[in-house]
Amino acid sequence: MVRTVVESATPKMEKAVEHFAEDLKSLRTGRASVALLDGVMIDYYGATQPLKAMASVNTPDARSITVTPWDKAALSTIEKALRENQSLGLNPSNDGNLIRMAIPAMTEDRRREVVKTLGQKVEGCRVVLRNIRHDVLNEIKRLEKSKEATSDDVKFAEAELNKKIDQFQKRIDELEAAKTREIMEV
């Protein structure tokens, strides 16, 4: 019973790390990436939709992104949403058929800001992992109170969960190191 509860933490932790890895793709590194626009939402005819649902996003080269809307009438709405999204820091230009955005080279200060943001995302993921561990331990302590588990089971669970946390934190550290290298690369 206790082993099952402890094992239930693995998929949750796995999902947290996968979400963290996906979240890292949205951090600007100085190179064009379609993932930069993943979080952009467009308000079109009263409904909010992700940019991917309204347009094709491409990177023709390492320094630019093009957005080609499926519906030409949405061109100005998409351009406005991209311009107003301050986290991107991009200046879209509309040629009547598609929107082009040049990705400026990042300054040293901007790179350091992005690394600081990366640190915040890392800490957020670690908090999620600790919360998962905390929830599982609470469940096991509840089992102990209802006499379905012994104090040895609780100690076993704590040891196993700490091993899992260490494994997942090592993966987070590897992802962080790789992304930091990518960001600081000129």
VOGU-3710 file (C-alpha; in Angstrom, 3 decimals, decimal comma):
1> mvrtvvesat> 0,000/0,000/0,000  2,716/2,465/1,025  4,876/1,509/-1,953  1,933/2,265/-4,269  1,448/5,696/-2,707  5,177/6,450/-3,042  5,194/5,283/-6,672  2,243/7,559/-7,426  4,615/10,517/-6,972  6,800/9,519/-9,949
11> pkmekavehf> 4,374/10,408/-12,779  3,513/13,696/-11,065  7,188/14,603/-10,708  7,826/13,507/-14,278  5,050/15,772/-15,494  6,438/18,710/-13,476  9,882/18,316/-15,062  8,363/17,941/-18,547  6,375/21,134/-18,011  9,555/22,873/-16,852
21> aedlkslrtg> 11,414/21,692/-19,983  8,579/22,994/-22,199  8,588/26,282/-20,295  12,304/26,697/-21,013  11,610/26,771/-24,742  9,814/30,093/-24,344  12,932/31,810/-22,951  14,646/33,968/-25,536  18,173/32,914/-26,403  19,001/35,340/-29,209
31> rasvalldgv> 17,997/32,823/-31,883  14,641/32,681/-33,609  12,377/29,931/-32,343  8,681/29,319/-32,964  8,423/28,396/-29,261  8,888/32,093/-28,433  5,321/32,699/-29,611  3,720/29,689/-27,870  2,113/31,738/-25,115  0,700/34,454/-27,385
41> midyygatqp> -3,083/34,633/-27,235  -5,145/36,527/-29,830  -8,536/38,087/-29,090  -10,421/37,524/-32,336  -14,166/38,084/-32,719  -14,646/37,999/-28,960  -12,850/34,680/-28,437  -9,288/34,292/-27,184  -7,263/31,780/-29,178  -3,611/30,737/-29,245
51> lkamasvntp> -1,580/32,145/-32,123  -0,886/28,599/-33,393  -4,630/28,122/-34,001  -4,816/31,225/-36,197  -1,560/31,268/-38,128  1,474/29,420/-39,381  4,644/30,399/-37,504  8,023/29,825/-39,197  11,675/30,707/-38,759  13,120/31,366/-42,218
61> darsitvtpw> 16,555/32,037/-40,701  18,252/32,252/-37,288  17,326/35,916/-36,797  13,681/36,196/-37,905  10,211/34,781/-37,392  7,319/34,991/-39,849  3,642/34,622/-38,985  1,215/33,851/-41,821  -2,436/33,986/-40,692  -4,945/31,539/-42,135
71> dkaalstiek> -7,439/34,421/-42,372  -5,974/37,635/-43,860  -8,581/39,661/-41,930  -6,828/38,629/-38,702  -3,478/40,071/-39,809  -3,796/43,419/-38,010  -5,236/41,782/-34,864  -2,299/39,355/-34,683  0,181/42,167/-35,305  -1,371/44,224/-32,504
81> alrenqslgl> -1,234/41,297/-30,056  2,430/40,647/-30,901  3,309/44,323/-30,524  1,541/44,586/-27,154  3,184/41,466/-25,706  5,976/43,111/-23,702  7,634/39,852/-22,673  8,611/39,228/-26,301  10,250/42,599/-26,892  9,770/42,191/-30,658
91> npsndgnlir> 8,680/44,725/-33,258  6,401/43,064/-35,839  6,054/44,481/-39,338  3,051/43,709/-41,539  3,498/43,501/-45,328  -0,164/42,716/-46,096  0,325/38,946/-46,339  2,439/38,032/-43,370  4,085/39,470/-40,277  7,870/39,542/-39,969
101> maipamtedr> 9,795/39,951/-36,750  13,536/40,406/-36,561  15,100/38,885/-33,465  17,637/41,438/-32,203  20,935/40,258/-30,795  20,762/40,131/-27,031  22,907/42,433/-24,917  24,920/41,107/-21,986  22,462/42,738/-19,546  19,477/41,156/-21,296
111> rrevvktlgq> 21,196/37,752/-21,200  21,695/38,123/-17,439  18,009/39,064/-17,021  16,955/35,952/-18,930  19,261/33,797/-16,774  17,643/35,367/-13,687  14,203/34,472/-15,098  15,521/30,965/-15,703  16,489/30,782/-12,027  12,943/31,731/-11,036
121> kvegcrvvlr> 11,517/28,998/-13,264  13,945/26,460/-11,754  12,901/27,410/-8,230  9,237/27,168/-9,238  9,775/23,625/-10,483  11,612/22,676/-7,278  8,694/24,022/-5,226  6,296/21,850/-7,247  8,466/18,775/-6,569  8,585/19,550/-2,832
131> nirhdvlnei> 4,800/19,997/-2,773  4,343/16,598/-4,422  6,630/15,019/-1,812  4,727/16,813/0,959  1,345/15,598/-0,343  2,544/11,987/-0,590  4,029/12,093/2,916  0,762/13,486/4,277  -1,105/10,618/2,628  1,259/8,081/4,200
141> krlekskeat> 0,948/9,707/7,627  -2,822/9,528/7,231  -2,438/5,791/6,520  -0,296/5,468/9,652  -2,974/7,144/11,783  -5,615/4,784/10,430  -3,292/1,834/11,258  -2,858/0,877/7,582  0,869/1,676/7,736  3,621/1,423/10,359
151> sddvkfaeae> 6,228/3,971/11,416  8,783/1,912/9,462  6,637/2,406/6,366  6,717/6,166/6,939  10,531/6,115/7,242  10,785/3,994/4,100  8,501/6,399/2,240  10,522/9,435/3,324  13,772/7,807/2,169  12,275/6,767/-1,177
161> lnkkidqfqk> 10,739/10,202/-1,793  14,030/11,913/-0,990  15,786/9,652/-3,528  13,158/10,576/-6,145  13,486/14,285/-5,372  17,269/14,050/-5,755  16,912/12,309/-9,139  14,465/14,876/-10,471  16,431/17,826/-9,102  19,517/16,482/-10,871
171> rideleaakt> 17,529/16,493/-14,144  16,377/20,060/-13,455  19,983/21,126/-12,812  21,075/19,553/-16,117  18,306/21,352/-18,013  19,195/24,622/-16,278  22,912/24,290/-17,104  22,188/23,544/-20,765  19,775/26,485/-21,084  22,193/28,848/-19,312
181> reimev> 24,944/27,883/-21,769  22,532/28,468/-24,662  21,471/31,880/-23,322  24,987/33,125/-22,561  26,373/31,923/-25,919  27,131/34,924/-28,130
//
